[in-house]
Amino acid sequence: MQIISTGIEGLVEIVPAVFHDNRGWFYEFFKQSAFEAAGIKESFTQENISFSRKGVIRGMHFQLPPYEQAKLVSVLQGAVLDAVVDLRSNSPTFGRVHTCLLTAEKHNMLMVPAGFAHGFAALEDTIFIYKTTSQYHPASEQGVRWNDPQLNISWPFDNPLLSEKDRNLPTLAELLEKSVISRVK
């Protein structure tokens, strides 16, 4: 397993060792001891799988404390441009965006710490999998608008397929103004 630093504390890309033979391939998606040896100590409580058609953008979602979620995200089929925003109030990288290409061919994963908004754009029909460290709590769900000009995420689509909820999410400035999240320096 290869751990690739993103320059943001706790946010790492993981590239597993994949074993190929004439039957196909095998890799360990999650092995607690290997993750702990790499410094990833999160304990997962829920696993989700979604299907998205090419051209869909989902996000940018997060949950408020005490129900915030760290996520281990990957693609089982297809490819996505995965995007995260550091919303940890005391983080020196607060507001920083990181994007990563996740593909079924590469089998790579992104370990997203709690306190980040997360979303992705389906570059082709995609099956997306993610493990979370806390269960979904609808009353704590929040989000940041996918095309927030302050975040300036370079999405691959100008007119994506969006849920009504995602289309109407607030900007980061609106979240700060309403004290939904705070910026502690």
FENKAZI-V817312 format. One record per pair of residues at least 12 apart in sequence whose C-alpha atoms are under 10 Angstrom apart, sorted by sequence separation. I is the first residue (numbers start at 1). GAP is how many residues later the second one is. D is the distance in whole Angstrom. If there is no record, write none. Layout:
BEGIN
i = (I,I)
gap = (GAP,GAP)
d = (D,D)
END
This chain:
BEGIN
i = (2,3,16,17,32,84,85,86,1,2,3,16,84,85,1,2,15,16,83,84,85,1,2,14,83,84,1,82,83,84,146,1,82,83,81,82,83,102,114,80,81,82,97,99,101,111,113,114,80,81,82,96,97,98,99,100,101,102,103,109,110,111,112,113,114,145,146,147,151,14,80,81,82,94,95,97,99,102,109,145,146,148,150,151,62,79,80,81,94,95,101,104,143,144,145,146,147,148,149,150,46,57,59,60,61,62,79,80,103,104,143,144,145,146,148,149,150,14,45,47,49,51,54,56,57,58,59,60,61,78,79,80,91,104,119,142,144,145,146,147,148,44,46,47,48,49,50,51,53,54,55,57,58,59,60,62,78,79,88,103,117,118,119,121,143,144,145,146,148,1,44,47,49,50,51,52,54,75,76,77,78,79,84,86,88,89,102,117,118,120,143,144,145,1,42,43,44,49,51,74,75,76,77,78,79,82,83,85,86,87,88,116,117,119,142,143,144,145,1,12,42,44,52,74,75,76,77,79,82,84,86,87,88,118,142,143,144,10,11,42,73,74,75,76,83,84,86,87,88,143,144,10,42,74,75,77,85,86,87,144,75,76,84,85,86,144,3,74,75,76,84,85,86,143,1,74,75,83,84,85,123,142,1,74,75,83,84,85,121,122,123,3,73,74,83,84,120,121,122,2,3,73,74,82,83,84,121,1,72,73,74,82,83,71,72,73,81,82,83,122,142,71,72,73,80,81,82,121,122,142,71,72,80,81,82,121,70,71,72,79,80,81,30,70,71,79,80,81,29,69,70,71,79,80,69,70,78,79,80,29,68,69,70,71,73,78,79,80,68,69,70,78,79,80,67,68,69,71,75,77,78,79,80,68,69,77,78,79,80,65,77,78,79,64,65,76,77,78,63,64,75,76,77,62,63,75,76,77,62,63,74,75,76,62,63,74,75,97,99,61,62,73,74,75,95,96,97,98,99,60,61,62,73,74,95,97,99,60,61,62,72,73,74,14,59,60,61,71,72,73,11,13,14,59,60,61,71,72,73,85,10,12,13,14,58,59,60,70,71,72,13,58,59,70,71,72,57,58,59,69,70,71,57,58,69,70,71,83,56,57,58,68,69,70,56,57,68,69,55,56,57,67,68,69,85,115,54,55,56,67,68,69,52,53,54,55,56,66,67,68,69,85,42,52,53,54,55,56,67,68,84,52,53,54,55,56,67,83,40,42,51,52,53,54,63,66,67,83,42,52,53,54,63,67,68,83,11,40,52,53,63,64,67,68,81,82,51,52,53,62,63,66,67,81,11,51,52,63,64,65,81,50,51,52,63,64,65,80,9,50,51,63,64,95,8,29,49,50,51,62,63,64,28,29,49,50,62,63,64,27,29,48,49,50,61,62,63,48,49,61,62,9,47,48,49,60,61,62,8,9,47,48,59,60,61,8,9,46,47,48,59,60,61,8,46,47,59,60,61,87,7,8,44,45,46,47,59,60,11,13,44,45,46,47,59,60,85,8,13,18,43,44,45,46,47,58,60,95,8,13,17,18,43,44,45,46,57,94,8,16,17,42,43,44,45,46,94,7,15,16,17,42,43,44,45,94,6,15,16,89,90,91,92,6,14,15,16,88,89,90,91,92,6,14,15,87,88,89,90,91,13,14,15,87,88,89,90,13,14,87,88,89,12,13,14,12,13,57,11,12,13,57,11,12,57,10,11,12,30,55,56,10,11,55,57,58,9,10,11,55,56,57,58,59,6,9,10,55,56,57,58,59,3,8,11,55,56,57,58,61,2,3,4,54,55,56,57,59,60,1,3,54,55,56,58,59,3,53,58,59,61,52,57,58,60,57,59,64,65,64)
gap = (12,12,12,12,12,12,12,12,13,13,13,13,13,13,14,14,14,14,14,14,14,15,15,15,15,15,16,16,16,16,16,17,17,17,18,18,18,18,18,19,19,19,19,19,19,19,19,19,20,20,20,20,20,20,20,20,20,20,20,20,20,20,20,20,20,20,20,20,20,21,21,21,21,21,21,21,21,21,21,21,21,21,21,21,22,22,22,22,22,22,22,22,22,22,22,22,22,22,22,22,23,23,23,23,23,23,23,23,23,23,23,23,23,23,23,23,23,24,24,24,24,24,24,24,24,24,24,24,24,24,24,24,24,24,24,24,24,24,24,24,24,25,25,25,25,25,25,25,25,25,25,25,25,25,25,25,25,25,25,25,25,25,25,25,25,25,25,25,25,26,26,26,26,26,26,26,26,26,26,26,26,26,26,26,26,26,26,26,26,26,26,26,26,27,27,27,27,27,27,27,27,27,27,27,27,27,27,27,27,27,27,27,27,27,27,27,27,27,28,28,28,28,28,28,28,28,28,28,28,28,28,28,28,28,28,28,28,29,29,29,29,29,29,29,29,29,29,29,29,29,29,30,30,30,30,30,30,30,30,30,31,31,31,31,31,31,32,32,32,32,32,32,32,32,33,33,33,33,33,33,33,33,34,34,34,34,34,34,34,34,34,35,35,35,35,35,35,35,35,36,36,36,36,36,36,36,36,37,37,37,37,37,37,38,38,38,38,38,38,38,38,39,39,39,39,39,39,39,39,39,40,40,40,40,40,40,41,41,41,41,41,41,42,42,42,42,42,42,43,43,43,43,43,43,44,44,44,44,44,45,45,45,45,45,45,45,45,45,46,46,46,46,46,46,47,47,47,47,47,47,47,47,47,48,48,48,48,48,48,49,49,49,49,50,50,50,50,50,51,51,51,51,51,52,52,52,52,52,53,53,53,53,53,54,54,54,54,54,54,55,55,55,55,55,55,55,55,55,55,56,56,56,56,56,56,56,56,57,57,57,57,57,57,58,58,58,58,58,58,58,59,59,59,59,59,59,59,59,59,59,60,60,60,60,60,60,60,60,60,60,61,61,61,61,61,61,62,62,62,62,62,62,63,63,63,63,63,63,64,64,64,64,64,64,65,65,65,65,66,66,66,66,66,66,66,66,67,67,67,67,67,67,68,68,68,68,68,68,68,68,68,68,69,69,69,69,69,69,69,69,69,70,70,70,70,70,70,70,71,71,71,71,71,71,71,71,71,71,72,72,72,72,72,72,72,72,73,73,73,73,73,73,73,73,73,73,74,74,74,74,74,74,74,74,75,75,75,75,75,75,75,76,76,76,76,76,76,76,77,77,77,77,77,77,78,78,78,78,78,78,78,78,79,79,79,79,79,79,79,80,80,80,80,80,80,80,80,81,81,81,81,82,82,82,82,82,82,82,83,83,83,83,83,83,83,84,84,84,84,84,84,84,84,85,85,85,85,85,85,85,86,86,86,86,86,86,86,86,87,87,87,87,87,87,87,87,87,88,88,88,88,88,88,88,88,88,88,88,89,89,89,89,89,89,89,89,89,89,90,90,90,90,90,90,90,90,90,91,91,91,91,91,91,91,91,91,92,92,92,92,92,92,92,93,93,93,93,93,93,93,93,93,94,94,94,94,94,94,94,94,95,95,95,95,95,95,95,96,96,96,96,96,97,97,97,98,98,98,99,99,99,99,100,100,100,101,101,101,101,101,101,102,102,102,102,102,103,103,103,103,103,103,103,103,104,104,104,104,104,104,104,104,105,105,105,105,105,105,105,105,106,106,106,106,106,106,106,106,106,107,107,107,107,107,107,107,108,108,108,108,108,109,109,109,109,110,110,116,116,117)
d = (6,7,7,10,10,8,5,8,7,5,9,7,6,7,6,6,10,9,7,5,9,4,8,10,6,7,5,8,4,9,9,9,5,7,7,5,9,10,9,10,6,6,10,10,9,10,10,8,8,5,7,10,9,10,10,9,10,10,9,10,9,10,9,9,10,10,7,9,9,10,6,6,10,10,9,10,9,10,9,7,8,9,8,8,10,7,5,9,9,10,10,9,9,8,7,9,10,8,8,7,10,9,10,8,9,10,6,7,9,9,8,10,7,8,6,9,8,10,10,9,10,10,9,10,9,10,9,8,10,9,4,9,10,9,9,10,9,5,9,8,7,9,10,9,10,10,10,10,10,9,10,10,10,9,8,9,6,6,9,10,9,9,10,10,9,6,5,8,9,10,8,10,9,10,9,9,9,10,10,7,6,8,10,9,8,8,10,7,9,9,6,5,5,9,10,9,8,9,10,10,6,8,5,8,10,10,10,10,9,9,5,10,7,8,8,7,5,8,10,9,7,9,10,6,6,5,8,10,8,8,9,5,7,10,9,8,6,9,10,9,9,8,5,9,10,10,7,5,10,9,9,8,9,8,9,9,9,5,7,9,9,8,10,5,7,8,10,10,7,10,6,5,9,9,8,7,8,10,5,7,8,9,9,6,8,8,5,9,7,9,9,7,9,5,6,6,9,7,10,9,10,5,7,8,5,8,8,9,7,5,9,6,6,10,6,7,9,4,8,9,9,8,5,8,10,5,7,8,10,10,6,6,6,5,9,9,8,5,9,10,5,7,9,6,7,9,5,7,10,9,4,7,6,5,7,4,8,5,7,9,9,5,7,9,10,7,6,9,6,7,8,6,8,7,9,6,8,9,10,9,6,6,10,9,10,8,4,8,8,9,5,7,9,9,9,7,5,8,9,8,7,5,7,8,8,6,6,10,7,9,9,5,7,6,8,6,6,7,8,8,5,7,5,9,9,8,8,9,9,9,5,7,6,6,7,7,9,5,5,9,8,4,9,9,8,5,6,10,5,7,10,10,10,6,4,10,6,5,9,9,10,10,10,10,9,4,8,10,5,7,10,5,7,8,5,9,7,5,9,9,6,7,6,7,6,5,9,10,8,4,8,9,5,8,6,6,8,5,7,5,9,9,7,8,8,10,8,6,8,6,9,8,10,9,5,6,9,9,8,9,10,10,10,9,6,5,7,9,8,9,9,6,8,4,8,10,7,8,8,9,9,9,6,5,10,10,10,9,10,8,4,7,10,10,8,9,9,10,6,6,8,9,7,9,9,10,7,5,9,10,7,8,9,8,9,6,7,8,9,7,8,8,5,8,9,5,10,10,10,6,6,5,7,8,8,9,7,5,9,8,4,7,10,9,6,7,6,6,10,8,9,8,4,9,7,5,8,6,7,6,6,9,7,5,9,9,4,8,9,9,6,6,10,5,7,9,8,8,4,8,7,5,9,7,6,6,7,6,9,9,9,9,10,7,5,9,8,6,9,8,6,6,7,10,6,9,10,8,10,9,9,5,5,7,9,8,10,9,9,9,10,8,8,4,6,6,8,8,8,9,9,9,6,7,6,8,9,9,8,7,10,7,9,9,10,9,8,7,7,7,9,9,10,9,9,5,8,9,6,7,8,8,9,6,6,8,8,5,5,8,7,5,9,8,8,5,6,6,6,8,9,8,8,4,7,6,6,9,7,5,9,10,6,7,9,8,5,9,10,8,9,7,6,7,10,9,10,6,10,10,9,6,9,9,10,9,9,8,5,6,7,9,10,10,9,5,4,6,8,9,9,10,9,9,6,6,9,9,8,10,10,9,9,9,10,6,10,9,7,9,9,10,9,10,8,10,9,8,10,8)
END
